[in-house]
Amino acid sequence: MKEALLYEKLKNKVVKCNACSHHCLIADGKRGFCGVRENQNGKLYSLVYGKVVASHIDPIEKKPFFHWLPGSYSLSIATVGCNFRCLHCQNYEISQMPRDYNGQILGEEMSPEEIVEIAKKNNLFSISYTYTEPTIFLEFAFETMKLAKKQGLKNNWVTNGYMSNKTLELVGPYLDAANVDLKFFRDDLYQKICGGKLQPVLDSLKWMKKNKIWIEVTTLVIPGYTDLGNQFEDIAKFIKNELGKETPWHISRFYPAYKMINVSPTPPEIIYQAYEIGKKVGLKYVYAGNLPGDQRENTYCPKCGELNIKRIGYEIQRFDKDGKCRKCKENLDLILK
């Protein structure tokens, strides 16, 4: 256990957690929405500090990052818990463990120093805080990020974007890139499916852009939900107008999971529809996800249309010339090593 960052002590031993946008009021002996931050006698503690439930070396494309250190590998780490309760979560065994298993918390004891040492020993370029929501293991992530930065490593978050402004201000100087889930563009769907709200996610994205953190956006397309109304167009316009047309948008195919096993996989035609909308709105880089081998996973020059990065699964072939189109020399907005 470690005393939490970013909380307030209130009357009657109640505390207010300010790590994420829930801003939970937590009574003595209780936990926040995430299930891993507990009030003990008027002090808030992280129950997952140093308890790593997943640790793997992954291709950076798995996050997915397509323009950030392409072709590199990243040390990915996570603890249990999440500040969302997405009904379709692919990693629910660990993200929802505290909620679904009577507060249970599992994980291998690891220190920030050990995490950084593993990354260095394997000649990796970055550490990715992923699989679950890094905001809920803020204290552990923050200490690791500071050490990583000193050692010349990059820090990447794969996040639902529901962190507070205080968390962004704390980790911002050490955060190099983020892939942010923009799950819907309707507040009612965020509340129904995820247990959160839309606006804090939009605010986080704008903060990251303003503070020069590289952003890629992922939208998982759940048929009957994400394709309702004009959400594809609204998301594409938000990305273009608020984050910049160079921001990659990953449109990912849904497969049944957790509490949405009765929802069918996304028909590829819906992914293609969203893809075309993104391109029509004016985004330079739109990608189809979870459709291995589809040409829409490749990176084409936004000016001349030349193929510059070919992807099959997590394997890539690069044809670009130092981040520029091999044919017309257009900048491809790649962040290279």
C-alpha positions in Angstrom: 0.0 0.0 0.0 1.0 3.6 -0.6 -0.7 6.8 0.4 -2.5 8.2 -2.6 -1.7 11.4 -4.4 -4.3 14.0 -5.2 -6.9 13.6 -2.5 -8.5 15.9 0.0 -9.4 15.1 3.7 -12.9 16.1 4.6 -15.0 15.9 7.7 -15.8 12.7 9.6 -12.8 10.9 8.0 -14.3 11.2 4.5 -11.8 11.8 1.7 -12.3 13.1 -1.9 -10.2 11.4 -4.5 -9.1 13.7 -7.3 -7.2 11.3 -9.5 -10.0 10.9 -12.1 -13.1 12.7 -13.1 -15.4 10.7 -10.8 -13.9 12.7 -7.9 -15.2 10.0 -5.5 -16.2 10.9 -2.0 -15.0 7.9 0.0 -16.1 7.1 3.6 -13.8 5.5 6.1 -13.3 1.8 5.2 -14.6 2.2 1.7 -13.1 2.2 -1.8 -13.6 4.5 -4.8 -15.3 3.5 -8.0 -12.1 2.0 -9.3 -12.0 -0.5 -6.4 -8.3 0.0 -5.7 -8.2 3.3 -3.8 -9.3 2.8 -0.2 -10.0 5.2 2.7 -8.3 3.9 5.9 -9.0 6.0 8.9 -9.3 9.2 6.9 -6.3 8.6 4.7 -6.5 7.4 1.0 -4.3 4.6 0.0 -3.5 3.0 -3.4 -3.9 -0.8 -2.9 -2.1 -1.6 -6.2 1.2 0.2 -5.8 3.8 -2.1 -7.2 1.4 -5.0 -7.7 1.8 -5.7 -11.4 -0.8 -8.0 -12.8 0.5 -7.9 -16.4 3.9 -7.3 -17.8 4.8 -8.0 -21.4 7.0 -6.8 -24.2 4.7 -5.8 -27.0 5.0 -4.3 -30.5 4.0 -0.6 -30.2 1.5 -1.2 -32.9 -0.5 -3.4 -30.5 -1.4 -0.3 -28.3 -2.2 0.8 -31.1 0.3 3.4 -32.0 0.9 3.7 -35.7 2.8 7.0 -35.9 4.7 6.8 -32.6 8.0 5.0 -32.7 6.7 2.6 -35.5 8.3 -0.8 -35.5 9.6 -0.5 -31.9 8.8 -2.6 -28.9 7.5 -1.4 -25.6 7.4 -2.8 -22.0 3.6 -2.9 -21.2 2.5 -3.0 -17.5 -0.8 -2.9 -15.6 -2.4 -3.4 -12.2 -5.9 -4.5 -11.6 -8.8 -2.1 -11.5 -10.4 0.6 -13.7 -12.4 3.8 -13.2 -14.8 2.6 -15.9 -17.0 -0.5 -15.9 -17.3 -1.0 -19.7 -19.8 -3.7 -20.4 -17.7 -4.8 -23.4 -14.3 -4.8 -21.8 -11.7 -7.2 -23.4 -9.6 -7.2 -20.3 -12.4 -7.5 -17.7 -10.6 -10.3 -15.8 -8.1 -7.8 -14.5 -9.9 -4.4 -15.0 -13.0 -5.5 -13.1 -11.4 -7.9 -10.7 -11.9 -5.8 -7.5 -15.6 -5.3 -8.5 -16.4 -8.8 -9.6 -14.4 -10.7 -7.0 -15.3 -9.1 -3.7 -12.4 -6.6 -3.7 -9.7 -9.1 -4.7 -6.4 -7.6 -5.8 -3.7 -9.7 -7.3 -0.3 -8.8 -8.7 3.4 -9.5 -8.6 5.5 -7.2 -6.4 7.6 -5.0 -8.6 9.3 -1.7 -8.0 9.6 1.2 -10.4 13.3 0.5 -10.5 12.7 -3.1 -11.6 10.3 -2.0 -14.4 12.8 0.5 -15.8 15.6 -2.0 -15.5 13.7 -4.6 -17.5 13.0 -2.0 -20.3 16.7 -1.0 -20.4 17.9 -4.6 -20.3 15.8 -5.5 -23.3 16.8 -2.4 -25.3 13.3 -1.1 -25.4 12.5 2.5 -26.3 9.4 3.0 -24.2 7.2 1.8 -21.3 3.4 1.6 -21.9 0.9 1.9 -19.1 -1.9 -0.1 -20.6 -4.3 -3.1 -20.4 -6.2 -1.4 -17.6 -6.5 2.3 -16.9 -3.2 3.9 -15.8 -5.0 6.6 -13.8 -6.0 4.2 -11.1 -2.4 3.1 -10.5 -1.3 6.8 -10.7 1.2 6.6 -7.9 3.1 3.6 -9.3 2.9 4.9 -12.9 4.2 8.4 -11.8 7.2 7.0 -10.0 8.0 4.7 -12.8 7.6 7.5 -15.4 10.0 9.8 -13.6 12.7 7.1 -13.5 12.1 6.1 -17.1 12.5 9.7 -18.3 15.8 10.0 -16.4 17.0 6.8 -18.3 16.0 8.2 -21.7 12.9 6.0 -22.1 9.6 7.3 -23.4 6.3 6.9 -21.5 3.1 6.0 -23.3 -0.4 5.8 -21.8 -3.2 3.7 -23.3 -6.2 5.4 -21.5 -9.9 6.0 -21.4 -9.1 9.7 -20.9 -11.1 10.0 -17.7 -8.2 11.4 -15.6 -8.6 14.7 -13.8 -6.8 17.9 -14.7 -4.7 17.5 -11.6 -3.5 14.1 -12.8 -2.7 15.5 -16.3 -0.7 18.3 -14.7 1.2 15.8 -12.5 2.2 13.3 -15.2 2.2 15.7 -18.2 5.9 16.5 -18.0 6.8 12.8 -18.2 4.1 11.7 -20.6 5.2 11.4 -24.2 2.3 9.8 -26.0 -1.2 8.6 -25.4 -3.7 6.5 -27.2 -7.0 7.7 -25.9 -10.3 5.7 -26.3 -13.1 8.0 -27.6 -15.7 5.4 -27.2 -18.8 7.4 -28.2 -19.8 10.9 -28.9 -23.0 10.7 -26.8 -23.0 11.2 -23.1 -25.9 8.8 -22.5 -24.0 6.0 -24.1 -20.9 6.8 -22.0 -23.0 6.6 -18.9 -24.9 3.5 -19.9 -22.0 1.4 -21.3 -19.0 2.7 -19.4 -20.2 4.4 -16.2 -18.6 7.7 -17.1 -19.2 10.9 -19.1 -18.1 12.2 -22.4 -16.9 15.8 -21.6 -14.0 14.9 -19.3 -12.6 12.7 -22.1 -12.8 15.5 -24.6 -11.2 17.9 -22.1 -8.3 15.5 -21.5 -7.7 15.1 -25.2 -7.6 18.9 -25.7 -5.3 19.3 -22.7 -2.8 16.7 -24.1 -2.8 18.4 -27.5 -2.2 21.8 -26.0 0.7 20.4 -24.0 2.3 18.7 -27.0 1.7 15.1 -26.0 1.5 12.9 -29.1 -2.1 11.6 -29.4 -3.7 8.8 -31.3 -7.5 8.2 -30.9 -9.2 4.8 -30.9 -12.9 4.2 -31.3 -14.3 0.7 -30.9 -17.4 0.4 -33.0 -20.1 -1.5 -31.2 -22.9 -2.2 -33.6 -26.2 -0.6 -32.5 -24.4 1.8 -30.2 -21.3 3.6 -31.8 -23.0 3.8 -35.1 -26.1 5.5 -33.8 -26.8 9.0 -35.2 -23.9 11.0 -36.5 -21.2 9.9 -34.0 -18.6 8.9 -36.7 -18.8 12.4 -38.2 -18.9 14.1 -34.8 -15.8 12.2 -33.7 -13.9 12.9 -36.9 -14.8 16.6 -36.8 -13.7 16.8 -33.1 -10.4 15.2 -34.0 -9.8 17.5 -36.9 -10.9 20.7 -35.3 -9.5 20.2 -31.7 -6.6 17.8 -32.1 -5.4 18.4 -35.7 -6.0 16.6 -38.9 -2.6 14.8 -38.5 -4.0 12.9 -35.4 -4.5 9.2 -36.3 -7.9 7.8 -35.8 -8.2 4.0 -35.2 -11.6 2.6 -35.9 -11.7 -0.8 -34.3 -13.9 -3.8 -34.9 -15.9 -5.1 -31.8 -16.0 -8.7 -30.8 -18.4 -10.0 -28.1 -16.9 -9.9 -24.6 -17.8 -9.7 -20.9 -21.4 -8.5 -20.5 -22.0 -7.9 -24.2 -21.5 -11.4 -25.5 -24.9 -11.3 -27.2 -23.9 -8.4 -29.4 -22.7 -9.5 -32.8 -19.2 -8.6 -34.1 -19.1 -5.4 -36.1 -19.9 -5.9 -39.8 -16.8 -4.7 -41.7 -19.1 -2.5 -43.8 -19.7 -0.3 -40.7 -15.9 0.0 -40.2 -15.5 1.0 -43.8 -18.3 3.5 -43.5 -16.6 5.2 -40.5 -13.3 5.1 -42.4 -14.7 6.9 -45.4 -16.4 9.5 -43.1 -13.1 10.2 -41.4 -11.3 10.7 -44.7 -14.2 12.9 -46.1 -14.0 15.1 -43.0 -10.3 15.7 -43.8 -8.4 13.4 -41.4 -5.0 12.5 -42.9 -4.7 9.1 -41.2 -7.6 6.9 -40.6 -7.1 3.2 -39.8 -9.3 0.1 -39.6 -8.5 -2.0 -36.6 -9.1 -5.7 -35.8 -9.4 -6.5 -39.5 -6.0 -8.2 -40.0 -4.6 -7.8 -43.5 -7.1 -5.1 -44.5 -5.4 -2.4 -46.6 -7.0 0.3 -44.4 -4.4 -0.7 -41.7 -1.7 0.7 -43.9 -0.2 4.2 -43.9 -0.6 6.0 -47.2 0.7 9.4 -48.1 -2.1 12.0 -47.5 -0.8 14.0 -50.5 -0.1 11.5 -53.3 -1.6 8.3 -51.9 1.6 6.2 -52.0 1.9 3.2 -49.7 4.5 4.0 -47.1 3.9 1.5 -44.2 2.3 -1.9 -44.8 0.8 -3.7 -41.8 -0.3 -7.2 -41.3 -1.3 -7.8 -37.7 1.5 -6.2 -35.6 4.2 -6.7 -38.3 5.1 -3.8 -40.4 7.1 -3.0 -43.5 8.3 0.6 -43.8 8.9 2.2 -47.2 9.1 5.8 -46.1 12.2 7.8 -46.2 13.0 9.1 -42.7 9.3 9.8 -42.0 8.6 11.3 -45.4 6.8 9.8 -48.4 9.1 7.7 -50.6 7.5 9.2 -53.7 6.6 12.9 -53.1 8.6 13.6 -49.9 5.4 14.7 -48.0 5.8 14.7 -44.2 4.0 11.6 -42.8 3.8 12.8 -39.2 5.8 9.9 -37.9 7.5 10.3 -34.5 10.7 8.3 -35.0 13.3 6.9 -32.6 
